[in-house]
Amino acid sequence: EAGYKTAQSFTRAFYKETGIYPSYFLKRLKAGS
C-alpha cells in the first residue's frame, strides 16, 4: 500500500492521473509492450 486506504481509491487515483487502469497497465507491463 502506497499511502492509499484501499485498492479502490488507489485505482481511482491512478486512473485519474494516467487515464488507464492499474490492472491494464500491469498486463501491458508483463506483456513487455
Backbone atoms as SQL, in Angstrom:
CREATE TABLE atoms (id INTEGER PRIMARY KEY, chain TEXT, resi INTEGER, resn TEXT, atom TEXT, x REAL, y REAL, z REAL);
INSERT INTO atoms VALUES
  (1, 'A', 1, 'GLU', 'N', 0.830, -1.201, 0.000),
  (2, 'A', 1, 'GLU', 'CA', 0.000, 0.000, 0.000),
  (3, 'A', 1, 'GLU', 'C', 0.868, 1.258, 0.000),
  (4, 'A', 2, 'ALA', 'N', 0.663, 2.082, -0.982),
  (5, 'A', 2, 'ALA', 'CA', 1.467, 3.301, -1.090),
  (6, 'A', 2, 'ALA', 'C', 0.676, 4.513, -0.623),
  (7, 'A', 3, 'GLY', 'N', 0.227, 4.475, 0.616),
  (8, 'A', 3, 'GLY', 'CA', -0.485, 5.615, 1.176),
  (9, 'A', 3, 'GLY', 'C', -1.956, 5.671, 0.806),
  (10, 'A', 4, 'TYR', 'N', -2.466, 4.593, 0.257),
  (11, 'A', 4, 'TYR', 'CA', -3.886, 4.544, -0.089),
  (12, 'A', 4, 'TYR', 'C', -4.606, 3.583, 0.843),
  (13, 'A', 5, 'LYS', 'N', -5.775, 3.987, 1.300),
  (14, 'A', 5, 'LYS', 'CA', -6.523, 3.174, 2.261),
  (15, 'A', 5, 'LYS', 'C', -7.006, 1.870, 1.636),
  (16, 'A', 6, 'THR', 'N', -7.450, 1.968, 0.400),
  (17, 'A', 6, 'THR', 'CA', -7.970, 0.780, -0.262),
  (18, 'A', 6, 'THR', 'C', -7.444, 0.691, -1.683),
  (19, 'A', 7, 'ALA', 'N', -7.508, -0.500, -2.231),
  (20, 'A', 7, 'ALA', 'CA', -7.104, -0.683, -3.622),
  (21, 'A', 7, 'ALA', 'C', -7.991, 0.149, -4.542),
  (22, 'A', 8, 'GLN', 'N', -9.254, 0.312, -4.144),
  (23, 'A', 8, 'GLN', 'CA', -10.207, 1.059, -4.965),
  (24, 'A', 8, 'GLN', 'C', -9.812, 2.527, -5.091),
  (25, 'A', 9, 'SER', 'N', -9.407, 3.117, -3.973),
  (26, 'A', 9, 'SER', 'CA', -9.018, 4.528, -4.023),
  (27, 'A', 9, 'SER', 'C', -7.726, 4.698, -4.806),
  (28, 'A', 10, 'PHE', 'N', -6.824, 3.704, -4.706),
  (29, 'A', 10, 'PHE', 'CA', -5.598, 3.738, -5.499),
  (30, 'A', 10, 'PHE', 'C', -5.933, 3.675, -6.985),
  (31, 'A', 11, 'THR', 'N', -6.825, 2.743, -7.329),
  (32, 'A', 11, 'THR', 'CA', -7.235, 2.573, -8.725),
  (33, 'A', 11, 'THR', 'C', -7.809, 3.861, -9.282),
  (34, 'A', 12, 'ARG', 'N', -8.683, 4.511, -8.493),
  (35, 'A', 12, 'ARG', 'CA', -9.285, 5.782, -8.912),
  (36, 'A', 12, 'ARG', 'C', -8.218, 6.841, -9.140),
  (37, 'A', 13, 'ALA', 'N', -7.290, 6.961, -8.195),
  (38, 'A', 13, 'ALA', 'CA', -6.240, 7.971, -8.298),
  (39, 'A', 13, 'ALA', 'C', -5.329, 7.685, -9.488),
  (40, 'A', 14, 'PHE', 'N', -5.001, 6.413, -9.672),
  (41, 'A', 14, 'PHE', 'CA', -4.134, 6.011, -10.778),
  (42, 'A', 14, 'PHE', 'C', -4.797, 6.333, -12.111),
  (43, 'A', 15, 'TYR', 'N', -6.088, 5.991, -12.216),
  (44, 'A', 15, 'TYR', 'CA', -6.828, 6.246, -13.449),
  (45, 'A', 15, 'TYR', 'C', -6.927, 7.739, -13.733),
  (46, 'A', 16, 'LYS', 'N', -7.138, 8.509, -12.688),
  (47, 'A', 16, 'LYS', 'CA', -7.262, 9.962, -12.825),
  (48, 'A', 16, 'LYS', 'C', -5.960, 10.564, -13.357),
  (49, 'A', 17, 'GLU', 'N', -4.845, 10.049, -12.878),
  (50, 'A', 17, 'GLU', 'CA', -3.534, 10.563, -13.273),
  (51, 'A', 17, 'GLU', 'C', -3.119, 10.102, -14.666),
  (52, 'A', 18, 'THR', 'N', -3.367, 8.832, -14.976),
  (53, 'A', 18, 'THR', 'CA', -2.803, 8.239, -16.186),
  (54, 'A', 18, 'THR', 'C', -3.814, 8.001, -17.293),
  (55, 'A', 19, 'GLY', 'N', -5.093, 7.912, -16.932),
  (56, 'A', 19, 'GLY', 'CA', -6.122, 7.633, -17.918),
  (57, 'A', 19, 'GLY', 'C', -6.274, 6.150, -18.219),
  (58, 'A', 20, 'ILE', 'N', -5.499, 5.311, -17.505),
  (59, 'A', 20, 'ILE', 'CA', -5.639, 3.867, -17.659),
  (60, 'A', 20, 'ILE', 'C', -5.773, 3.215, -16.298),
  (61, 'A', 21, 'TYR', 'N', -6.287, 1.984, -16.303),
  (62, 'A', 21, 'TYR', 'CA', -6.446, 1.276, -15.041),
  (63, 'A', 21, 'TYR', 'C', -5.193, 0.479, -14.712),
  (64, 'A', 22, 'PRO', 'N', -4.839, 0.406, -13.412),
  (65, 'A', 22, 'PRO', 'CA', -3.631, -0.307, -12.987),
  (66, 'A', 22, 'PRO', 'C', -3.568, -1.738, -13.510),
  (67, 'A', 23, 'SER', 'N', -4.694, -2.441, -13.522),
  (68, 'A', 23, 'SER', 'CA', -4.706, -3.825, -13.985),
  (69, 'A', 23, 'SER', 'C', -4.296, -3.908, -15.456),
  (70, 'A', 24, 'TYR', 'N', -4.788, -2.967, -16.264),
  (71, 'A', 24, 'TYR', 'CA', -4.426, -2.912, -17.674),
  (72, 'A', 24, 'TYR', 'C', -2.948, -2.570, -17.825),
  (73, 'A', 25, 'PHE', 'N', -2.492, -1.601, -17.042),
  (74, 'A', 25, 'PHE', 'CA', -1.102, -1.179, -17.063),
  (75, 'A', 25, 'PHE', 'C', -0.170, -2.338, -16.731),
  (76, 'A', 26, 'LEU', 'N', -0.508, -3.089, -15.682),
  (77, 'A', 26, 'LEU', 'CA', 0.311, -4.222, -15.269),
  (78, 'A', 26, 'LEU', 'C', 0.294, -5.327, -16.314),
  (79, 'A', 27, 'LYS', 'N', -0.845, -5.518, -16.964),
  (80, 'A', 27, 'LYS', 'CA', -0.948, -6.517, -18.021),
  (81, 'A', 27, 'LYS', 'C', -0.008, -6.167, -19.170),
  (82, 'A', 28, 'ARG', 'N', -0.008, -4.891, -19.555),
  (83, 'A', 28, 'ARG', 'CA', 0.871, -4.412, -20.621),
  (84, 'A', 28, 'ARG', 'C', 2.332, -4.563, -20.211),
  (85, 'A', 29, 'LEU', 'N', 2.612, -4.287, -18.938),
  (86, 'A', 29, 'LEU', 'CA', 3.959, -4.371, -18.414),
  (87, 'A', 29, 'LEU', 'C', 4.475, -5.804, -18.512),
  (88, 'A', 30, 'LYS', 'N', 3.643, -6.759, -18.107),
  (89, 'A', 30, 'LYS', 'CA', 4.015, -8.171, -18.155),
  (90, 'A', 30, 'LYS', 'C', 4.174, -8.657, -19.587),
  (91, 'A', 31, 'ALA', 'N', 3.368, -8.105, -20.489),
  (92, 'A', 31, 'ALA', 'CA', 3.441, -8.483, -21.896),
  (93, 'A', 31, 'ALA', 'C', 4.713, -7.928, -22.547),
  (94, 'A', 32, 'GLY', 'N', 5.304, -6.936, -21.909),
  (95, 'A', 32, 'GLY', 'CA', 6.560, -6.374, -22.384),
  (96, 'A', 32, 'GLY', 'C', 6.392, -5.424, -23.556),
  (97, 'A', 33, 'SER', 'N', 5.198, -4.830, -23.697),
  (98, 'A', 33, 'SER', 'CA', 4.986, -3.895, -24.794),
  (99, 'A', 33, 'SER', 'C', 4.550, -2.537, -24.278);
